[in-house]
Amino acid sequence: MFDYIRSDLFRYCGRCNFLVFIKTYFWNRTFRFQVAFRLAHGKGLLKILGMFLFLLNRTRKQIQLSLRTQVGYGLYIGHHGPIVVNPTAVIGNNVNLSQFTTIGSNKNKAAVIGDNVYIGPSVCIIEDVKIGNNVTIGAGSIVTKDIPDNATAAGNYARVLNYNNPGRFVHNRWPVY
């Protein structure tokens, strides 16, 4: 669980130490939310502390990320939302979620998002789609079909535009082995 917090801190600041943690925790409310989210997945007293902090941070309702959602290492949420993520969604490692992002489903299962994915502002990812690794999804896109690895997609409805330099907006990647 502490590795998850360190990975999130690294995505925000590019380094991990106690002073950077304290500064980021008090100055960045999105990171504060993520610390609570990660602690709530811990055990014992840390889980209780995490649940308490999670409930405190949910009062603003800018980020609707269920504790049942599977999230990998190095999540980066830009501009503190608003963001809505279905509890059945699976989010990979080193994923950027921009403001006004919705990952939802009207039926059973939401999207599976790969590693090193940048999701631009105002993107809607609908139903059980698979977003590959190293993908960039442009602003305002509505994703209703699978996006392959190493692609840049945009539009309403999103389609693959090219395979040139995808995932280039994912900075400070946490090394996952």
C-alpha positions in Angstrom: 0.0 0.0 0.0 2.9 2.4 0.7 4.3 1.6 -2.7 1.1 2.8 -4.2 1.3 6.1 -2.3 5.0 6.5 -3.3 4.1 5.8 -6.9 1.4 8.4 -6.9 3.7 10.9 -5.2 6.3 10.2 -7.9 3.8 10.9 -10.6 3.0 14.3 -9.1 6.5 15.5 -8.2 9.0 13.3 -9.9 10.7 12.3 -6.6 9.7 10.5 -3.3 10.8 11.6 0.1 9.1 12.6 3.3 9.4 16.4 2.8 7.9 16.2 -0.7 5.1 14.0 0.7 4.2 16.5 3.4 4.3 19.5 1.0 2.3 17.7 -1.6 -0.2 16.3 0.9 -1.0 19.7 2.3 -1.0 21.7 -1.0 -2.7 19.3 -3.4 -6.2 18.1 -2.5 -6.2 15.5 -5.3 -3.1 13.8 -3.8 -4.8 14.0 -0.4 -7.7 12.1 -1.9 -5.4 9.5 -3.4 -3.6 8.9 -0.1 -7.0 8.3 1.6 -8.0 6.0 -1.3 -4.7 4.0 -1.0 -4.8 3.8 2.8 -8.4 2.5 2.6 -7.1 -0.5 0.8 -4.7 -1.2 3.6 -5.1 -3.4 6.7 -5.9 -2.8 10.3 -5.6 0.7 11.7 -4.3 2.1 8.4 -7.5 0.9 6.7 -9.7 2.6 9.4 -7.7 5.8 9.0 -8.0 5.6 5.3 -11.7 5.1 5.4 -12.1 8.1 7.7 -9.9 10.3 5.4 -11.7 8.9 2.3 -15.1 9.9 3.8 -13.7 13.4 4.7 -12.3 13.9 1.2 -15.5 12.7 -0.5 -17.5 15.6 0.9 -16.5 17.8 -2.0 -17.7 15.1 -4.5 -15.3 16.2 -7.2 -13.9 12.8 -7.7 -16.2 9.8 -7.6 -13.8 6.9 -7.4 -15.2 3.8 -5.6 -13.1 1.8 -3.3 -14.0 -1.2 -5.4 -12.3 0.2 -8.4 -9.0 -1.6 -9.2 -6.3 1.1 -9.7 -2.6 0.3 -10.5 0.5 2.2 -9.5 1.1 5.8 -10.4 -2.4 7.3 -10.8 -2.3 11.0 -11.7 -5.5 13.0 -11.6 -5.2 16.5 -13.1 -7.0 19.6 -11.9 -9.0 17.8 -9.1 -11.7 16.5 -11.4 -14.6 16.3 -11.6 -14.1 12.7 -12.4 -16.6 9.8 -12.4 -15.3 6.2 -12.5 -17.6 3.1 -12.4 -16.7 0.6 -9.6 -16.2 -2.2 -12.2 -13.5 -0.3 -14.1 -9.9 -1.5 -14.1 -7.2 1.2 -14.3 -3.6 0.2 -15.1 -0.3 1.7 -14.1 0.8 5.3 -14.8 -2.6 6.5 -16.0 -3.5 10.2 -16.3 -7.1 11.1 -15.8 -7.9 14.7 -16.8 -10.8 16.9 -15.7 -14.4 16.0 -16.6 -13.5 12.4 -17.4 -16.2 9.7 -17.1 -15.5 6.0 -17.2 -18.9 4.4 -17.0 -21.3 1.6 -17.9 -25.0 1.3 -18.3 -24.8 -2.5 -18.2 -22.5 -4.8 -16.2 -18.8 -4.0 -16.8 -16.9 -0.8 -17.4 -13.6 -0.3 -19.3 -10.3 -1.9 -18.8 -7.5 0.7 -19.2 -3.9 -0.4 -19.9 -0.6 1.0 -18.7 0.9 4.4 -19.6 -2.4 5.9 -20.8 -3.2 9.6 -21.1 -7.0 10.4 -21.0 -7.6 14.0 -22.0 -10.2 16.4 -20.7 -13.9 15.7 -21.2 -13.5 12.1 -22.3 -16.3 9.6 -21.9 -15.3 5.9 -22.0 -18.5 3.9 -22.2 -19.2 0.2 -21.5 -16.9 -2.7 -21.6 -14.0 -1.4 -23.9 -10.3 -2.2 -23.7 -7.9 0.7 -23.9 -4.4 -0.7 -24.7 -1.0 0.2 -23.3 0.7 3.5 -24.3 -2.4 5.1 -25.5 -3.4 8.8 -25.8 -7.1 9.7 -26.0 -7.7 13.3 -27.1 -9.9 15.8 -25.4 -13.7 15.5 -25.8 -13.5 12.0 -27.2 -16.3 9.4 -26.7 -14.8 6.0 -26.6 -17.2 3.1 -27.4 -14.8 0.7 -29.1 -11.5 -0.9 -28.2 -8.3 1.2 -28.7 -5.2 -0.9 -29.6 -1.8 -0.5 -28.0 0.4 2.4 -28.9 -2.3 4.4 -30.5 -3.5 8.0 -30.4 -7.3 8.2 -30.7 -9.7 11.2 -30.7 -13.2 12.2 -31.9 -16.8 11.6 -31.3 -16.9 8.6 -31.7 -13.2 8.0 -31.0 -11.1 6.5 -33.8 -7.4 5.8 -34.1 -5.7 8.7 -35.7 -2.1 7.5 -35.7 0.6 5.4 -34.0 3.1 8.3 -33.7 4.5 8.9 -30.1 1.5 7.7 -28.1 1.4 8.2 -24.3 3.8 11.2 -24.6 1.9 13.2 -22.0 2.5 10.5 -19.3 5.4 12.0 -17.4 7.3 10.7 -14.3 6.4 7.1 -15.0 6.6 4.8 -12.0 8.7 1.7 -13.0 6.6 -1.4 -12.7 8.3 -4.7 -13.0 
